[in-house]
Amino acid sequence: IYVNKYFSFLMCVCYLFLGVNCYKPKIIDGVKKINVPFLVIHGGKDDVVDVNNVKIITDNINPNIYFQKEIFSNANHCVSYVSEKERYMQLLFSFIDKIHK
């Protein structure tokens, strides 16, 4: 998983002060265990977590699990909702409708 230099600094702090080795994240192992529908939303201009992580995550989702991914091209980290509120809400409700049919 690709991250920027500030996140790398935070990962070092986690290791030094909390004893947590964030350089060996287990997110992929967790993604492989997901057994419910999965919605991935990411900001295309995210400067904290590289947008390429979406592919890494979705490539590792169980192929029998329904998932949907959406990139908000003008959004930064955690602001997809703010950048395009109407599109975000439409995406969310559409996803909920699909998984409840």
ZATORLO-849599 format. One record per residue (C-alpha): residue in one letter; y, x negated, z. Coordinates in steps of 0.25 Angstrom, whole numbers. Example, Ala and Ser with C-alpha at 12.3 -4.5 7.8 and 13.67 -1.06 7.14 Angstrom:
<nodes>
rest = A | py = -18 | px = -49 | pz = 31;
rest = S | py = -4 | px = -55 | pz = 29;
</nodes>
This chain:
<nodes>
rest = I | py = 0 | px = 0 | pz = 0;
rest = Y | py = 13 | px = -6 | pz = -4;
rest = V | py = 25 | px = -5 | pz = 5;
rest = N | py = 39 | px = -12 | pz = 6;
rest = K | py = 44 | px = -24 | pz = 14;
rest = Y | py = 49 | px = -15 | pz = 25;
rest = F | py = 36 | px = -8 | pz = 27;
rest = S | py = 29 | px = -21 | pz = 27;
rest = F | py = 38 | px = -25 | pz = 39;
rest = L | py = 34 | px = -12 | pz = 46;
rest = M | py = 20 | px = -15 | pz = 44;
rest = C | py = 22 | px = -29 | pz = 50;
rest = V | py = 29 | px = -23 | pz = 62;
rest = C | py = 17 | px = -13 | pz = 64;
rest = Y | py = 7 | px = -24 | pz = 64;
rest = L | py = 15 | px = -33 | pz = 74;
rest = F | py = 19 | px = -22 | pz = 84;
rest = L | py = 8 | px = -12 | pz = 82;
rest = G | py = -4 | px = -20 | pz = 78;
rest = V | py = -5 | px = -11 | pz = 66;
rest = N | py = -9 | px = -18 | pz = 53;
rest = C | py = -1 | px = -10 | pz = 42;
rest = Y | py = -4 | px = -20 | pz = 32;
rest = K | py = -18 | px = -14 | pz = 30;
rest = P | py = -14 | px = 1 | pz = 30;
rest = K | py = -26 | px = 11 | pz = 30;
rest = I | py = -18 | px = 22 | pz = 22;
rest = I | py = -28 | px = 21 | pz = 11;
rest = D | py = -40 | px = 23 | pz = 20;
rest = G | py = -33 | px = 35 | pz = 26;
rest = V | py = -30 | px = 41 | pz = 12;
rest = K | py = -44 | px = 40 | pz = 8;
rest = K | py = -48 | px = 48 | pz = 20;
rest = I | py = -38 | px = 60 | pz = 17;
rest = N | py = -46 | px = 73 | pz = 14;
rest = V | py = -35 | px = 83 | pz = 12;
rest = P | py = -25 | px = 85 | pz = 1;
rest = F | py = -15 | px = 74 | pz = 1;
rest = L | py = 0 | px = 74 | pz = -4;
rest = V | py = 6 | px = 60 | pz = -7;
rest = I | py = 22 | px = 60 | pz = -8;
rest = H | py = 29 | px = 47 | pz = -10;
rest = G | py = 43 | px = 43 | pz = -14;
rest = G | py = 44 | px = 35 | pz = -27;
rest = K | py = 56 | px = 26 | pz = -21;
rest = D | py = 49 | px = 24 | pz = -7;
rest = D | py = 53 | px = 10 | pz = -2;
rest = V | py = 43 | px = 10 | pz = 10;
rest = V | py = 30 | px = 14 | pz = 4;
rest = D | py = 28 | px = 10 | pz = -11;
rest = V | py = 25 | px = 22 | pz = -20;
rest = N | py = 13 | px = 15 | pz = -25;
rest = N | py = 6 | px = 19 | pz = -12;
rest = V | py = 5 | px = 33 | pz = -18;
rest = K | py = -5 | px = 28 | pz = -28;
rest = I | py = -13 | px = 20 | pz = -18;
rest = I | py = -14 | px = 32 | pz = -8;
rest = T | py = -18 | px = 42 | pz = -19;
rest = D | py = -28 | px = 33 | pz = -25;
rest = N | py = -35 | px = 33 | pz = -12;
rest = I | py = -35 | px = 48 | pz = -9;
rest = N | py = -49 | px = 54 | pz = -9;
rest = P | py = -51 | px = 59 | pz = -24;
rest = N | py = -56 | px = 72 | pz = -18;
rest = I | py = -43 | px = 75 | pz = -11;
rest = Y | py = -31 | px = 82 | pz = -17;
rest = F | py = -19 | px = 74 | pz = -17;
rest = Q | py = -5 | px = 74 | pz = -24;
rest = K | py = 5 | px = 63 | pz = -25;
rest = E | py = 20 | px = 64 | pz = -28;
rest = I | py = 30 | px = 53 | pz = -29;
rest = F | py = 45 | px = 57 | pz = -27;
rest = S | py = 51 | px = 46 | pz = -36;
rest = N | py = 65 | px = 46 | pz = -29;
rest = A | py = 60 | px = 47 | pz = -15;
rest = N | py = 60 | px = 35 | pz = -5;
rest = H | py = 50 | px = 34 | pz = 7;
rest = C | py = 48 | px = 48 | pz = 14;
rest = V | py = 59 | px = 55 | pz = 7;
rest = S | py = 52 | px = 62 | pz = -4;
rest = Y | py = 55 | px = 76 | pz = 2;
rest = V | py = 70 | px = 72 | pz = 3;
rest = S | py = 71 | px = 67 | pz = -11;
rest = E | py = 65 | px = 79 | pz = -17;
rest = K | py = 63 | px = 90 | pz = -7;
rest = E | py = 60 | px = 101 | pz = -17;
rest = R | py = 49 | px = 93 | pz = -25;
rest = Y | py = 43 | px = 88 | pz = -11;
rest = M | py = 42 | px = 102 | pz = -6;
rest = Q | py = 36 | px = 107 | pz = -19;
rest = L | py = 26 | px = 96 | pz = -19;
rest = L | py = 22 | px = 99 | pz = -5;
rest = F | py = 20 | px = 114 | pz = -6;
rest = S | py = 13 | px = 112 | pz = -20;
rest = F | py = 3 | px = 102 | pz = -13;
rest = I | py = 1 | px = 111 | pz = -2;
rest = D | py = -2 | px = 123 | pz = -11;
rest = K | py = -12 | px = 114 | pz = -19;
rest = I | py = -20 | px = 110 | pz = -7;
rest = H | py = -21 | px = 125 | pz = -1;
rest = K | py = -27 | px = 131 | pz = -14;
</nodes>
